[in-house]
Amino acid sequence: MAELLHRRGHRTVGVLEGDPGTSTARQRGEGFAARARELGLTVQTTPAGFAASTARVAADAMLSRGERPTAIVGHNDTIALAALNAARELGLRVPRDVAVAGFDDIAAAGWAIVGLTTVRQPTARMAQRAVDLLAGRIEDPSLPPRREVLPVELIERTSTGGAA
């Protein structure tokens, strides 16, 4: 995502963070920020929680700053959709005035009226792996904890100036 925004000419990216107490928010935040900084992007982070209501308040605040970011990344698509709504109500055009992207590729992200750029995760495969790993630990509690990383896919849509 950082590379896409960099290629599109963005230099300041706002990140609306999910709940910082979760591993999902922490890993997404750290991974995005590390790559963004490698590319020379300035990253502005704001806690948003994972709920639409708290994300909306955070997005309003971020977009109302004097030096607002030219792109916003939400730690999930619900947060990103809240940012899209906030931008529209502030009279900003997406993606011309501000690009918006998220994570998860929920169904609403692909609706024509939204066109949210997002990172698609293999959720069914993730769930199956979690069940398999849990079953293995139940069968043999001495098994060590295991971490697996599954591939994701960047889905470019109109919210960042991508394909319609």
C-alpha atoms as an extended CHARMM CRD file, in Angstrom:
* protein
*
       164  EXT
         1         1  MET       CA              0.0000000000        0.0000000000        0.0000000000  PROA      1               0.0000000000
         2         2  ALA       CA              2.8340000000        2.3910000000        0.8460000000  PROA      2               0.0000000000
         3         3  GLU       CA              4.4250000000        1.7460000000       -2.5380000000  PROA      3               0.0000000000
         4         4  LEU       CA              1.1610000000        2.4120000000       -4.3780000000  PROA      4               0.0000000000
         5         5  LEU       CA              0.6340000000        5.7210000000       -2.5870000000  PROA      5               0.0000000000
         6         6  HSD       CA              4.2550000000        6.7100000000       -3.1880000000  PROA      6               0.0000000000
         7         7  ARG       CA              3.9080000000        5.9470000000       -6.9160000000  PROA      7               0.0000000000
         8         8  ARG       CA              0.7760000000        8.1000000000       -7.0250000000  PROA      8               0.0000000000
         9         9  GLY       CA              2.7770000000       11.0630000000       -5.7110000000  PROA      9               0.0000000000
        10        10  HSD       CA              1.6790000000       11.1490000000       -2.0810000000  PROA      10              0.0000000000
        11        11  ARG       CA              4.2680000000       12.3030000000        0.4330000000  PROA      11              0.0000000000
        12        12  THR       CA              2.2020000000       12.6510000000        3.6260000000  PROA      12              0.0000000000
        13        13  VAL       CA             -0.0290000000        9.7480000000        4.5920000000  PROA      13              0.0000000000
        14        14  GLY       CA             -2.4170000000        9.7050000000        7.5120000000  PROA      14              0.0000000000
        15        15  VAL       CA             -2.9380000000        6.3700000000        9.2070000000  PROA      15              0.0000000000
        16        16  LEU       CA             -6.1440000000        5.8100000000       11.1430000000  PROA      16              0.0000000000
        17        17  GLU       CA             -5.1310000000        3.1490000000       13.6320000000  PROA      17              0.0000000000
        18        18  GLY       CA             -7.3280000000        0.3930000000       14.9810000000  PROA      18              0.0000000000
        19        19  ASP       CA             -7.2160000000       -0.5230000000       18.6530000000  PROA      19              0.0000000000
        20        20  PRO       CA             -3.4960000000       -0.3400000000       19.5540000000  PROA      20              0.0000000000
        21        21  GLY       CA             -3.9510000000       -3.1940000000       22.0300000000  PROA      21              0.0000000000
        22        22  THR       CA             -4.5670000000       -5.6870000000       19.2130000000  PROA      22              0.0000000000
        23        23  SER       CA             -1.8920000000       -7.5290000000       17.2880000000  PROA      23              0.0000000000
        24        24  THR       CA             -3.7120000000       -6.7110000000       14.0280000000  PROA      24              0.0000000000
        25        25  ALA       CA             -3.4320000000       -2.9510000000       14.5550000000  PROA      25              0.0000000000
        26        26  ARG       CA              0.1220000000       -3.1740000000       15.8250000000  PROA      26              0.0000000000
        27        27  GLN       CA              1.3600000000       -5.3070000000       12.9260000000  PROA      27              0.0000000000
        28        28  ARG       CA             -0.4480000000       -3.3150000000       10.2410000000  PROA      28              0.0000000000
        29        29  GLY       CA              0.7940000000       -0.0640000000       11.7130000000  PROA      29              0.0000000000
        30        30  GLU       CA              4.3940000000       -1.1660000000       12.1020000000  PROA      30              0.0000000000
        31        31  GLY       CA              4.5450000000       -2.7930000000        8.6610000000  PROA      31              0.0000000000
        32        32  PHE       CA              3.0170000000        0.1440000000        6.8210000000  PROA      32              0.0000000000
        33        33  ALA       CA              5.0370000000        2.7710000000        8.6890000000  PROA      33              0.0000000000
        34        34  ALA       CA              8.3390000000        0.9530000000        8.1430000000  PROA      34              0.0000000000
        35        35  ARG       CA              7.8440000000        0.6910000000        4.3770000000  PROA      35              0.0000000000
        36        36  ALA       CA              6.4490000000        4.2270000000        4.1120000000  PROA      36              0.0000000000
        37        37  ARG       CA              9.4780000000        5.6790000000        5.8800000000  PROA      37              0.0000000000
        38        38  GLU       CA             11.8280000000        3.6710000000        3.6350000000  PROA      38              0.0000000000
        39        39  LEU       CA             10.1180000000        5.3960000000        0.7110000000  PROA      39              0.0000000000
        40        40  GLY       CA             10.5150000000        8.8300000000        2.3190000000  PROA      40              0.0000000000
        41        41  LEU       CA              6.8450000000        9.2970000000        3.1920000000  PROA      41              0.0000000000
        42        42  THR       CA              5.7690000000       11.2370000000        6.2470000000  PROA      42              0.0000000000
        43        43  VAL       CA              3.3170000000        9.2180000000        8.3260000000  PROA      43              0.0000000000
        44        44  GLN       CA              0.7600000000       10.8800000000       10.6190000000  PROA      44              0.0000000000
        45        45  THR       CA             -1.0070000000        8.4290000000       12.9070000000  PROA      45              0.0000000000
        46        46  THR       CA             -4.2620000000        8.9370000000       14.7730000000  PROA      46              0.0000000000
        47        47  PRO       CA             -6.0100000000        6.3640000000       16.9640000000  PROA      47              0.0000000000
        48        48  ALA       CA             -9.4030000000        5.5200000000       15.4730000000  PROA      48              0.0000000000
        49        49  GLY       CA            -10.4950000000        2.2470000000       17.0440000000  PROA      49              0.0000000000
        50        50  PHE       CA            -12.0790000000       -0.3710000000       14.8080000000  PROA      50              0.0000000000
        51        51  ALA       CA            -15.6500000000        1.0070000000       15.0090000000  PROA      51              0.0000000000
        52        52  ALA       CA            -17.1270000000        3.2860000000       12.3450000000  PROA      52              0.0000000000
        53        53  SER       CA            -18.2410000000        5.8870000000       14.8990000000  PROA      53              0.0000000000
        54        54  THR       CA            -14.8160000000        6.4010000000       16.4820000000  PROA      54              0.0000000000
        55        55  ALA       CA            -13.1160000000        6.1990000000       13.0970000000  PROA      55              0.0000000000
        56        56  ARG       CA            -15.3740000000        8.9380000000       11.7670000000  PROA      56              0.0000000000
        57        57  VAL       CA            -14.3970000000       11.3120000000       14.5680000000  PROA      57              0.0000000000
        58        58  ALA       CA            -10.7100000000       10.5560000000       14.0010000000  PROA      58              0.0000000000
        59        59  ALA       CA            -11.0330000000       11.0180000000       10.2240000000  PROA      59              0.0000000000
        60        60  ASP       CA            -12.8110000000       14.3630000000       10.6670000000  PROA      60              0.0000000000
        61        61  ALA       CA            -10.0020000000       15.5630000000       12.9130000000  PROA      61              0.0000000000
        62        62  MET       CA             -7.2990000000       14.3610000000       10.5330000000  PROA      62              0.0000000000
        63        63  LEU       CA             -8.9200000000       15.9280000000        7.4770000000  PROA      63              0.0000000000
        64        64  SER       CA             -9.6130000000       19.2230000000        9.2600000000  PROA      64              0.0000000000
        65        65  ARG       CA             -5.9560000000       19.8850000000       10.0710000000  PROA      65              0.0000000000
        66        66  GLY       CA             -4.2110000000       22.7840000000        8.4110000000  PROA      66              0.0000000000
        67        67  GLU       CA             -1.6840000000       20.4140000000        6.8690000000  PROA      67              0.0000000000
        68        68  ARG       CA             -3.8240000000       17.4050000000        6.1920000000  PROA      68              0.0000000000
        69        69  PRO       CA             -2.4000000000       14.2880000000        4.5570000000  PROA      69              0.0000000000
        70        70  THR       CA             -2.9560000000       13.7160000000        0.8460000000  PROA      70              0.0000000000
        71        71  ALA       CA             -3.7730000000       10.0580000000        1.5110000000  PROA      71              0.0000000000
        72        72  ILE       CA             -5.3700000000        8.1560000000        4.3830000000  PROA      72              0.0000000000
        73        73  VAL       CA             -4.9610000000        4.4700000000        5.1830000000  PROA      73              0.0000000000
        74        74  GLY       CA             -7.3980000000        2.8570000000        7.6030000000  PROA      74              0.0000000000
        75        75  HSD       CA             -6.3480000000       -0.2330000000        9.5190000000  PROA      75              0.0000000000
        76        76  ASN       CA             -9.5120000000       -1.8420000000        8.1860000000  PROA      76              0.0000000000
        77        77  ASP       CA            -12.0980000000       -1.0720000000        5.5140000000  PROA      77              0.0000000000
        78        78  THR       CA            -14.6690000000        0.1690000000        8.0350000000  PROA      78              0.0000000000
        79        79  ILE       CA            -12.2080000000        2.8370000000        9.1460000000  PROA      79              0.0000000000
        80        80  ALA       CA            -11.4170000000        3.6980000000        5.5190000000  PROA      80              0.0000000000
        81        81  LEU       CA            -15.1160000000        3.9830000000        4.6620000000  PROA      81              0.0000000000
        82        82  ALA       CA            -15.5440000000        6.3640000000        7.6050000000  PROA      82              0.0000000000
        83        83  ALA       CA            -12.7050000000        8.4490000000        6.1430000000  PROA      83              0.0000000000
        84        84  LEU       CA            -14.4050000000        8.4410000000        2.7290000000  PROA      84              0.0000000000
        85        85  ASN       CA            -17.6030000000        9.7530000000        4.3210000000  PROA      85              0.0000000000
        86        86  ALA       CA            -15.7320000000       12.3710000000        6.3360000000  PROA      86              0.0000000000
        87        87  ALA       CA            -13.9250000000       13.5910000000        3.2060000000  PROA      87              0.0000000000
        88        88  ARG       CA            -17.1670000000       13.9230000000        1.2980000000  PROA      88              0.0000000000
        89        89  GLU       CA            -18.8870000000       15.8510000000        4.0840000000  PROA      89              0.0000000000
        90        90  LEU       CA            -15.9080000000       18.2170000000        4.2700000000  PROA      90              0.0000000000
        91        91  GLY       CA            -16.2320000000       18.8750000000        0.5350000000  PROA      91              0.0000000000
        92        92  LEU       CA            -13.0880000000       16.9390000000       -0.4060000000  PROA      92              0.0000000000
        93        93  ARG       CA            -12.9990000000       14.8560000000       -3.5690000000  PROA      93              0.0000000000
        94        94  VAL       CA            -11.6410000000       11.3170000000       -3.4070000000  PROA      94              0.0000000000
        95        95  PRO       CA             -9.0730000000       10.6300000000       -4.8210000000  PROA      95              0.0000000000
        96        96  ARG       CA             -8.3030000000       14.1100000000       -6.2170000000  PROA      96              0.0000000000
        97        97  ASP       CA             -8.0620000000       15.9100000000       -2.8570000000  PROA      97              0.0000000000
        98        98  VAL       CA             -7.3400000000       12.9090000000       -0.6680000000  PROA      98              0.0000000000
        99        99  ALA       CA             -6.8040000000        9.2470000000       -1.5000000000  PROA      99              0.0000000000
       100       100  VAL       CA             -8.2520000000        6.6270000000        0.8560000000  PROA      100             0.0000000000
       101       101  ALA       CA             -7.3680000000        2.9680000000        1.3230000000  PROA      101             0.0000000000
       102       102  GLY       CA             -8.0570000000        0.1830000000        3.8180000000  PROA      102             0.0000000000
       103       103  PHE       CA             -7.4630000000       -3.4540000000        4.6870000000  PROA      103             0.0000000000
       104       104  ASP       CA             -9.6540000000       -6.5820000000        4.4570000000  PROA      104             0.0000000000
       105       105  ASP       CA            -11.6150000000       -6.1400000000        1.1850000000  PROA      105             0.0000000000
       106       106  ILE       CA            -15.0440000000       -6.3330000000        2.7730000000  PROA      106             0.0000000000
       107       107  ALA       CA            -17.9920000000       -6.5620000000        0.3720000000  PROA      107             0.0000000000
       108       108  ALA       CA            -18.8130000000       -2.8320000000        0.5440000000  PROA      108             0.0000000000
       109       109  ALA       CA            -15.2820000000       -1.9690000000       -0.5930000000  PROA      109             0.0000000000
       110       110  GLY       CA            -16.0550000000       -3.2910000000       -4.0640000000  PROA      110             0.0000000000
       111       111  TRP       CA            -19.3280000000       -1.4600000000       -4.5720000000  PROA      111             0.0000000000
       112       112  ALA       CA            -19.2210000000        0.8630000000       -7.5710000000  PROA      112             0.0000000000
       113       113  ILE       CA            -20.1710000000        3.9070000000       -5.5230000000  PROA      113             0.0000000000
       114       114  VAL       CA            -17.3070000000        3.2670000000       -3.0810000000  PROA      114             0.0000000000
       115       115  GLY       CA            -14.4510000000        1.7350000000       -5.0740000000  PROA      115             0.0000000000
       116       116  LEU       CA            -12.1760000000        1.4060000000       -2.0350000000  PROA      116             0.0000000000
       117       117  THR       CA             -8.5580000000        0.4050000000       -2.6280000000  PROA      117             0.0000000000
       118       118  THR       CA             -7.7710000000       -2.2720000000       -0.0840000000  PROA      118             0.0000000000
       119       119  VAL       CA             -5.6170000000       -5.2210000000        0.8720000000  PROA      119             0.0000000000
       120       120  ARG       CA             -7.4560000000       -8.5180000000        0.3910000000  PROA      120             0.0000000000
       121       121  GLN       CA             -6.7200000000      -11.2220000000        2.9120000000  PROA      121             0.0000000000
       122       122  PRO       CA             -7.4330000000      -14.9310000000        2.4020000000  PROA      122             0.0000000000
       123       123  THR       CA             -9.9360000000      -14.9770000000        5.2690000000  PROA      123             0.0000000000
       124       124  ALA       CA            -11.3320000000      -18.4500000000        4.5970000000  PROA      124             0.0000000000
       125       125  ARG       CA             -7.8120000000      -19.8780000000        4.4430000000  PROA      125             0.0000000000
       126       126  MET       CA             -6.8390000000      -17.9580000000        7.5970000000  PROA      126             0.0000000000
       127       127  ALA       CA             -9.8140000000      -19.3890000000        9.4640000000  PROA      127             0.0000000000
       128       128  GLN       CA             -9.0410000000      -22.9230000000        8.3190000000  PROA      128             0.0000000000
       129       129  ARG       CA             -5.3880000000      -22.6160000000        9.3630000000  PROA      129             0.0000000000
       130       130  ALA       CA             -6.4300000000      -21.2570000000       12.7770000000  PROA      130             0.0000000000
       131       131  VAL       CA             -8.7780000000      -24.2060000000       13.3130000000  PROA      131             0.0000000000
       132       132  ASP       CA             -6.1060000000      -26.6710000000       12.1710000000  PROA      132             0.0000000000
       133       133  LEU       CA             -3.4820000000      -25.1550000000       14.4790000000  PROA      133             0.0000000000
       134       134  LEU       CA             -5.8960000000      -25.0950000000       17.4180000000  PROA      134             0.0000000000
       135       135  ALA       CA             -6.8660000000      -28.7240000000       16.8170000000  PROA      135             0.0000000000
       136       136  GLY       CA             -3.1880000000      -29.6550000000       16.7540000000  PROA      136             0.0000000000
       137       137  ARG       CA             -2.5550000000      -27.8600000000       20.0650000000  PROA      137             0.0000000000
       138       138  ILE       CA             -5.5800000000      -29.5360000000       21.6660000000  PROA      138             0.0000000000
       139       139  GLU       CA             -4.2990000000      -32.9100000000       20.5170000000  PROA      139             0.0000000000
       140       140  ASP       CA             -0.7520000000      -32.1680000000       21.6790000000  PROA      140             0.0000000000
       141       141  PRO       CA             -0.5380000000      -29.2520000000       24.1820000000  PROA      141             0.0000000000
       142       142  SER       CA              3.2540000000      -29.4670000000       24.1450000000  PROA      142             0.0000000000
       143       143  LEU       CA              3.3850000000      -28.0710000000       20.6040000000  PROA      143             0.0000000000
       144       144  PRO       CA              5.0720000000      -24.6630000000       20.5650000000  PROA      144             0.0000000000
       145       145  PRO       CA              3.1650000000      -21.5600000000       19.4350000000  PROA      145             0.0000000000
       146       146  ARG       CA              3.3520000000      -21.0920000000       15.7100000000  PROA      146             0.0000000000
       147       147  ARG       CA              3.1140000000      -18.0260000000       13.5080000000  PROA      147             0.0000000000
       148       148  GLU       CA              2.1530000000      -18.2510000000        9.8680000000  PROA      148             0.0000000000
       149       149  VAL       CA              2.0600000000      -15.4770000000        7.3010000000  PROA      149             0.0000000000
       150       150  LEU       CA             -0.3290000000      -15.9130000000        4.4000000000  PROA      150             0.0000000000
       151       151  PRO       CA             -0.1220000000      -13.9430000000        1.1520000000  PROA      151             0.0000000000
       152       152  VAL       CA             -2.3080000000      -10.8680000000        0.6460000000  PROA      152             0.0000000000
       153       153  GLU       CA             -3.3350000000       -9.0510000000       -2.5230000000  PROA      153             0.0000000000
       154       154  LEU       CA             -3.5050000000       -5.3140000000       -3.2100000000  PROA      154             0.0000000000
       155       155  ILE       CA             -6.8360000000       -4.4450000000       -4.8520000000  PROA      155             0.0000000000
       156       156  GLU       CA             -6.6470000000       -1.0680000000       -6.6060000000  PROA      156             0.0000000000
       157       157  ARG       CA             -9.9110000000        0.7830000000       -6.9960000000  PROA      157             0.0000000000
       158       158  THR       CA            -10.9700000000        4.3750000000       -7.5790000000  PROA      158             0.0000000000
       159       159  SER       CA            -10.3550000000        5.7040000000       -4.0400000000  PROA      159             0.0000000000
       160       160  THR       CA             -6.6320000000        5.9900000000       -4.8230000000  PROA      160             0.0000000000
       161       161  GLY       CA             -6.9920000000        6.8130000000       -8.5070000000  PROA      161             0.0000000000
       162       162  GLY       CA             -6.9010000000        3.1900000000       -9.6750000000  PROA      162             0.0000000000
       163       163  ALA       CA             -9.1120000000        1.2440000000      -12.0350000000  PROA      163             0.0000000000
       164       164  ALA       CA            -12.8250000000        1.9650000000      -12.0450000000  PROA      164             0.0000000000
